[in-house]
Amino acid sequence: MKTVDSFPHEIIEEENVWIPGADGCKLAARIWRPVDSDDRPVPVILEYIPYRKRFGTTVRDEQTHKYLAGHGYACVRLDLRGSGESEGVLKDEYLQSELDDGVAAINWLAKQPWSTGKVGMMGISWGGFNALQIAAMRPEPLKAIISVSSSDDRYADDIHHMGGVLLGDNLSWASVMFSFNTMPPDPALVGNRWREMWRDRLEGSGFWLKTWLQHQRRDGYWRHASVCERYEDIDIPVFAVSGWADGYTNTVFRLLENLKGVTKGLVGPWGHAYPHFGRPGPSIDFLGEALRWWDRWLKDEPNGIEDEPRLAAYLQDSAPPNPSEARRPGRWIVENEWPPADAEKKCLTLDVGRHLAEAGEASETKPLDVQSPVTLGLFAGKWCSYANGPDLAGDQRTEDGGGLVFQTDPLEESVDVLGAPEVELTLSSDAPIAMVAVRMSDMRPDHQVTRVTYGLLNLTHRNSRQHPERLEPGEKYKIRLPLNHIAQHFPKGHRIRIAVSTVYWPLAWTPPQSTRLRIWTGESRIFIPMRPAGRGEEKQFDEAVGAPGPAITPLETPEHAWRVVRDLGKNTSELQVIDDRGVMRLDDIDLTVGARATETYSAETGDFTSVRGETEWRRMLRRGDWTVTTRTRTCLRSDRDNFYIDAELDAFEGESRFVCKSWSEIIPRDHV
């Protein structure tokens, strides 16, 4: 990213500003705004997240918000209640108190003398979620939002579940927040009460993994704050953004289809990151795109953005499988409407001979069985890739041996796919609880196989996410399974491959036992959304730019690694993940910060009761003689009937233990 340190407006920074929440609780904000905004008020852009403005997102914040402020906006980075220096305790995601606090903050910001009274919300992930959720509450000053890497449906399409299947990232994400919630406020900003605030957080934030596992179906817990329940509540312009390597791509397309107001979509090749930091590249001048959006809706500048194509998407070219891919070849395309008026789905039938046949060419109906090993999926990558390590999918040949594979003949002409492929399977199961995973891949002439998209379905959720039904062993069912949206070019001479498996561990938690699915060829098919050949609408983006980040002194080098370890003597397989953020000093505030996580997902061959996920986070803050360190550890395992959680928390001030807690929980499985 190119850094720029000269802007149309000179800015000032207010390091810590107290904003009242809904009940008067003081929330801590960092604000950048033009120096003359007291005399010439400006619109406000709010980012509202729990990741610690003081040290957690400070690099990203300065590069992003200083740039926007320098172009005539007041940019506000607000920490949620119970995070950073904000008062209170953070007890879960997207609670009503969080949303009420956000509305109160928006109303307060609109009344400041340096504000024009018009507010926008912008955020990635958590901040993208609550931007949608607060937009649905319709606070009068909120005029538009930019929602990046978020979801409109907290159950069907979030980091917890996919197709009714429990995701491995549910454990990983719970562990991230378990660790974040152990961090104290900075004594330099809150004074001597920091220790009391810290203890309240350590004692009161709760154990979120337990809460989430108590809701294994789409009940009222997940319907709360899922804006898909009432799309019509959102009546302001929405700019929805994601990446093909992210976990939240599908939301962009649902919002384009269901919101009635001005809605724009942008999907690039990236993982879970703002597009000006996007990896795999190319990253783009997202802040320039954001400024055009804000200029139109917060400054009323008639720049015509509402008349431009509704969707800009990166059409990915074929590339060899690479879990550490830094840049993806492709080109930007646009669509004036979504779905396109000329959208066409190509039907391919799962045929005998493991062939994907053109419609009408299938030779016969024949049952084929698949019963995947417990360790199929070790090369699947992360559900929500951060692209900060080798967390993308690897060569699928390693996985395909444990599934049923169907593929086309070499393509006679290249094809472009844009949208969500959908699989229709006629199947039976030998067990009452089972799952199916379907992967669509690009098979290259040298036989390397690159995963393009995939989908998961808990078969007890075939009719309802809210009211699952067990399968009758041996009975035939016809199920439909959407795969994730994609924009992909398949060159002439390549093959389209479909792989069906009964396991996808540890991306997805395994069923209670090994299951055998019977798939009927001739009656099972895939529908692939094709983009007409020769359509020429394309778009160009400028190079990514941003403001300079804070002054930092690196002290220890970060490390990111994914390792698959097979112990043939013990008959076990492990995925080992290292996410070491290193140690650095934020020079301007003389604060040293360190964080390191390890995750291990293991299983014993043939034993579905042996699956186990274990995570550990260590964090450290230091300034002079003041040091705090925390360690959190979480272990999740299961058998046929229950989930078992064991967890520990240790917090130290200097060498003295400040708080020590442990948990041991048993939670029954509910059709999972």
Steps between C-alpha positions, in 0.01 A plus 500: 500500500628845406504745791399864458571763766362812330125557498253773399424561869742529790374278781512478876475187710314466829656195660221416742150649501221376727168437323194409710337164432128430523502485882775757554785247495809680369631366169853583387558646154795617296414781259677651199346812339597811303656773715241752382199274559395699808429787259419293189317187619551172314314167472593215734618145417471254791676165541371315807688181602649323807860460387669770710563832329799549729704205369290240317412678173710813535707438185194440283312786665765760432553393141125505433340768715771762470469472122122546504523783755753674277232511230248684713343260749498444875605137543413327827641167623276397787567202729198295607385494860745288698783523246801729488447792733119488476321431827296188570539134407472345153288185538426386143469606137234745378303524823217752499700712744779522240258616232330747735842641592576539130180696441576721801852564368366593155254746651776653716738533206232668289462773765867594532594853387748359247235270345255578221260256661547236229662171604616192310612165642788302355646174624645162419379179665353599839477862384334389177246298696398777736491754217223290342332436833497866605387606152195280557425703816482818288668766715416825321859631459622176337490561123703213346728209590793300363484140624808288430521123566176473695183291501129565491429158654686417822411131489500397136806692388735600779813365662294265723305282254474428128208304364415399857850352542707617797814672372848451643534879488232516770763373744775713347294819516375432853865466601592833341231683698577299816851640473405856401263521798792443738666829401484796744445865411810718476582663837635800309141582396279371784733553796501292815162340434656284225548209738136500615381518137734213410369279779139569395583383148686189609221399737198608296553462127384139507598199293359560155572157350261343751228748407543442129497119532174521692337626179566238231193583290365829363309619803422845635858544620626504141198674349575798725704753301468297177379772265370240253202468734378840374700635209245779464625658824812618317405804292836679457771439236716194564843423349565127560856368458675164533757270339496158337742363765288646781227314687239771442471523122138389468363792700591748226273323254209453741509871586503589128195279448298599806568861600266745330715813532824586325732201544843446348715186514878453473670159515874458445747212529576581863460323829363662815645850464416849384566513122784752533681234707359211294683169460512309275545808282449709314401745772321814377446866587209415724527827691449685173185293439386567857550874458282504190232315699519737796519810280171398338301406810657716774594811298223476236749531214330388174777265382259249343616202703142373531479470119812286466493117472369333814778238521873507438661155531845357439471220244777266609715325244613143544798466733685205656396420858707706742408536871726807525388670181602868499332612179224345291492553122173629359309809391228727635152467351177686573131411496232768466249294694494198727409238416577571134195498274669250266621269778513140381576185698676213331386158623755220531396154619702280733535197275642148519871477439548800734410725207328839497272472201316767303124507560335212316822302461495305828508128427320346800398530862736312726570521878855585606613499864730741678628471857780748563783465754479715810804702390374606157533879494843560649589690181176697479641822644307731729127574465585868539846552353700794633763437229772575755642153473445179303130482591359456149402162356774277364504253211167316521645173371610443859134516608324349201612145572258489794199616301300434185646690205324597177658707225436626149695416191760765416303816419473569128455873570584714800213593733441770760301422815335781698265429788420212733507147353232274646518125544199270500570156643283193530646313794446277799691464825577205724480724811237742634748792519732569209653784302607546141777723366519585129803664339521645150852520362706594196698200379798621300658307210785393731230359735555752780160575654414847632185534709272770362205481738327262740190446713401309812167361615400333824250256352272526802457864391389407149155652555550750782782666693263558790339156518755231400378147427699181532550288191335162460790268417463356151229744389561703185496879523544774242697789645619832358827650612619846389875552471664832579479774235799525270632672188734260324646449153547137387736492199461277199658159566433510876238287675232590752515257792240431769597311816249371757605398851339422834769682702689830469702514823606730661335770288175329604448303820444132426169311534455285812614187315635384168219512246451350156305696243361337187486743206287420196660595169265615228273651766768729648622815326665837536371830363781743413424871439675601179603850396442548125818470297629823358324732741750785520397713797816554701627742764837631607601595854787720607787386721426467872587807705478598865643728762824415683463267797629564851869488593582140594811324622490124422643294786414141405420366153148368428450142381207347312499129422262215415641151538341161443663231713425130454627267770492157343595332826209654693268496198418870552490808281528861616463844349726736693441874458740764631386863502781693668447876469850568632587777746510870413522833678257778408752780536261796533332353810798290618289183511646157421250246367537128438259221400541136397245229425533128432217276382509122465227291336551126528329168436585132513442313178161328502388642837237775476500542878868600490460838326642776714572871460731678743596867496729713711549877495765700686488882515726761655496877561796687647596859576799563724457296820134423420436161338188290456493154340211264439466142384179337381461138397192329356450133413191374314433132438193284442355152498174375350283678753681805639749780457759540776671831575795554730644850531743698713577867554807641677566873535815647655602846610877482495590169663184486714197301392203737486216264395490126436185329368407170341194348331385145432175469307293222340254605230272248326520475121185620326473342154865595434 
